[in-house]
Amino acid sequence: MRIALVVDGTRGDVQPMQLLGRALAEDGHEVRLCAPPDFRESSEAAGLSFHPVGVEVQAWLSAHAAALADRPWRMLREAVRYSRACLDAQFAALPDATAGAHRIVGAGVQVAGPSVAALHGVPYRYLAYCPVLIPSAEHPSMTVSRQTLPRAVNRLSWSLTRAFFNAAFRRTLAA
C-alpha cells in the first residue's frame, strides 16, 4: 500500500512520523514523508522517500526568536503569519506530493491533509500525539497555560480557540 505521511511543525512533530514511516516501510508499504525542508536529511537517513512541504522551521524560529520569547501579541501575530504561509505551501505541494497514495496520515500542525485526501478520494487519519489536542471538558485548550480549570471554563476555552482559528484561517481553507 502507498501511504503518504504529511506533517508540519518542529522535530517533535516530524520525528514520530519518521519512526512510523520506517515501521510501515519495514512492513512492506511504500511510504512518502511530506514535511518541512529541514527534515530531508533525517528522513532519507531513515530510508523514507521525502517531499519537502512548507518553510524551513528552524530558520523561521531563529528569525522570530525575540517575538516568540518576549512579546505574546507579537508572537501570536507572527505565528498566524507563519501558519498561513505553511497552509498555502501545504495546499500548493500536497496534491502532487500525495498523488497515487492509498492513504494519507497527518500530524502536527498539518491542516491541508483532509482536503487533499478528499481531492484524491482516499482515507485520511490524523495522529494526535497527546490528549491535550483533543477538545474535552476535562482540560482547557492547548492555548491556555493553566491546566486546572473548571469544566465550564475548559469548554469555553475550546470554543474561543475554535473561533480564533476559524477567523484566522477560514478564507485560506475555503479557497
N, C-alpha and C positions, 0 to 999 in steps of 0.2 A: 504494500500500500504506500502511496506517496502522501507524505504528511508535511505540511508547512507549519513551522513554529514561528509565530510572529510576536515579537516582544519589543517594547521600547522602555527605556529607563537606564538605570545605572547597573553596576556589576551585580548588585543584589537582586535585580530583576532578571538579568540575562543569564547569569551562571546556572541557576536551576534549570532553565530551558536547555542550556548546553548539555547538562547531565541527562535530562530527559531525552534529548535528541540522540545522544550517544547510546543510551539504553534501547531506544527504538530502532536505531540502526543495527545494533547487535542482534536484535530480534528479526532482522531481515527487511525492515521498512526502509524506503527511500525518504530521507529527511532533508529538508532545506530550512535553515535558520535565517529568518529575516529580522535584522536587529541593527542598532546604530553602528556606524562605520568603525567605531572604537574597538569592536569585538571581532573583527575579521580574523586577526591572528589567533586568538584563543579558540575561536570556533573551528577554524581549519585545523588547528593542532588537535582538536577533539575529533577530527575526522568528519566534520559536517560540511555539507555544501552551504555556502554563505551568500546572502544577498543583502547589501547594505541598504538600510532604510532610515531616513531621518538625518539628524545632525549629530556631530561629534559631541557626546555628552560631556566628556572631560574638559574640552575646550570651552564649552558654554559655562560649566560650573566655575572654571578658573576665571573667565571673563566677568562673571557676575558674583564673585565671592563676597564682595563688600555688601551688595544688596541682600544676599542670602543671609548674611550674618548679623547685620546691624539694623536694617530698616524693614520692618514687617510689611508695610504697604508697598514699598518699592519691590520687595521680594515677590509679593503677590502679583504686581503688575508684570514683572519680568517672567514669572512662572507662567502667566497666561499667554504672554507673547511667545515664549518657548513652546508651550503646549500647542498653540495654533500653528506654529511653524512645523512642529512634528506631525500634527494631524494632516496638514497639507501634504507633507512629504509621504506620509503613510498612504493617503489616497492616490498620490501620483505613482508610487512604486509598487504597492502591493498587488494590484490587479495582474500585472505581468509576472511579478515575482512568485505568485501563488498559482499561476495558470497550470492546470494539469493535476493539482493536488486533489486527493480524495477526501482529505480532512484538513481543517485549519484550527490550530490551537493557539490562543492568545494568552498573554500575561503582561504584567507590569502596567505601564500607562499606555498601552496599545489600545486604540479606540476604533480604528477603521476596520479591524478584523471581521466583525459581524456583517458589515455592509459588503465587504469583499467576498465573504463566504456566500452571501445571498446572491451576489453577482454571478458567481461560479456555480451556484446550486449545490453546494456541498455543506456538510455539517460544520458547525463552529462550536468550540468549547473554550471557556475561559478558566484559567487556573488562578485561584486566589491563594497566595502563599500563607496568608494569615487571616484569621477570622475578622479582624478589625476592618477589612474591606467589605464585609457583608453587612448591609443595613440590619440593625437589630435594636430593640428597646433595651437590650442588656448592656449596650455600650454606646458611647457617642460616636459621631462621625470621626473619621481619621483626621479631620482638620481641627479637632478640639484636643488641646493638650491634657486637660484634666479628664481622667478616665473613670472617676467615681461620681456619677451624677444620677439624679432620679430618672426613672424610666421615661417620664413625660419630656424631660429636657433632652434625653437621648433621642427620642423620636423627633423632637423639634430640630435638633442639630442635623439629623439626616435630611429632613425636609428643606432646611436652609441650604445645606450643601448641594442637594439636588437642584434647587432653584438657581444657585450660583452657577453651577456647571452648565445647566441648560441655557442660562443667559449668556455665558461666555462662549459656548461652542455650538449653539443651535444653528446659526447660519451656515457654518462650515459643514456640519453634519447633514443639514438639509440639502446643501448643494451637491 
